[in-house]
Amino acid sequence: MEIALLHTHSLLRWLVVGFLVIAIIKSLSGWFGKKDFTKPDNIIALLLLSFTHLQLIAGFALYFMKGWSTQLTNMSDPIARFWGMEHGFTMIITIALITIGRIKSKKATESIQKHKKSVIFYSIALVLIIWAGIVKPMLLGKGLI
């Protein structure tokens, strides 16, 4: 069960990143091209939000099943600290940014504002995902941190 959940979490990661990049590119194009916020833009944002929240659920399940929650007492070990606290906390912030970006873009009345809000919130989220999901684990794995 734990292995399947880990694979699901890994697969969802790529769906989140993929839809996030697509949403940013489409919103940049809409913002600077002064295009309408269309139904496909809305569907991409909705799929991004859905996959992001599924990723959160899978992440929480892994966090408790793998025992990372018990590693919070070992803050001197950078790997335990990262998986026990930093990764999850950063990803929760990321999910909040994606959710806020979706809500703010949905509530905006003008298409340009919808695109602009999407770009801002989704871009910050992408930077955090790259840092806490790719760069820092690679640095930890190579003993650079």
C-alpha positions, 0 to 999 in steps of 0.5 A: 500500500505504501509503495503504491501511495509513493508511486501515486504521489510521484505521478501526481507531482508531474501532473501538478508541475505540468498543469502548473507550467501550462497554466502559467504559459497560457496566462502569460500569453493571455495577460500580455496578448490581452486575450479573453480568459476562456473555458480552456483556461478555466479547465486547466486551472481547475485540473491544476487545483484538483491534482494539487489537492490530491497531491496534498492528501497523498502527501499527508498519508505518506507523511504519517505512514512513513513516520516522517512526523516522528522525525520532528525531534531530530532537527540537527539531521538535515535530511530528517528536518527536510522530510519531517518539516521543510518539504511538507511546510513548503508544499502546504504554502505552495498549495495555498498559493495555487488555491488563492491564485485560482480563487482570485483569478476566478473572482476577477471581473476582467480577463487581463486581471484573471491572467495576471493573478494566475501568473503571479500566484502560480509562478511563486508556487512553481519556484517553491515546488522546484526548490522544495521538490527538486533542488533541495532533495538533490542537494541533500542526496549529494551531501551538499547541504 
